[in-house]
Amino acid sequence: MHVTAVTPLAADSGLPIFQWKWVDRNADDIVQRLGEHVSLTAAALGVGLVVSIGLAVLSLRFRWSYGFILSAAGALYVIPSLGAFAVLVPFFGLTFLTAMIPLATYTLLILVRNIVTGVDQVPNEVREAAVGMGYTRTRLLWQIELPLALPVVIAGLRVAAVTTIGLVTVTSMLGLGGLGYFIRAGIQTATPNPTEIIVGVVLSVALAVVVDLLLWLSERLLAPWARKVRAR
């Protein structure tokens, strides 16, 4: 990749801190790093959501396990990201899996708590009506409780998504790609390149905003009744 460094003389010569020519020359690399960032985020959220649903169902079935599950998820959440990545490198190398596993575990605390909270907020009269119609406990959970808990679940997913996008930038410290690559490259050059740093930061923030907006729109489409309840 060709990098145009901004020298200390740039300000004296009138050169802009942000160079569009650099962006144009490195457009393919930017697209590639953006794709890596999106892939890591999507994989982590997908795996985290599936595991969280399983843990939430276990918590709802056996209430005594909820505290243990949250404690374990909380312990995983506070592990420093660089430390978690470094521990997995000897086992999996500098691979997609090495980055995805810690990223997925960081979503568990948020998602499990929101799923259980969302199900608990389902009105008892709704459950009683469903049972009166012959719904089994399993059918009640999957066809009534979880769909009604969707707004709370998506709210948790929005927080987890924004958090994960931020954490993916750290994976670049291990050479695992993502937009953080530009931040690292811009800082580690002999003369720091502000353009690379700005590209990495701005695209990361923009991606977080876009994903959050898409999840918000999905909630409005999948749970239109939630808007009516809030309007009352």
Secondary structure, 3 states (H helix, E strand, C coil): CCCCCCCCCHHHHCCCCCCHHHHHHCHHHHHHHHHHHHHHHHHHHHHHHHHHHHHHHHHHHCCHHHHHHHHHHHHHHCCCHHHHHHHHHHHHCCCHHHHHHHHHHHHHHHHHHHHHHHHHCCCHHHHHHHHHCCCCHHHHHHHHHHHHCHHHHHHHHHHHHHHHHHHHHHHHHHCCCCCHHHHHHHHHCCCCCHHHHHHHHHHHHHHHHHHHHHHHHHHHHHCHHHHHHHHC
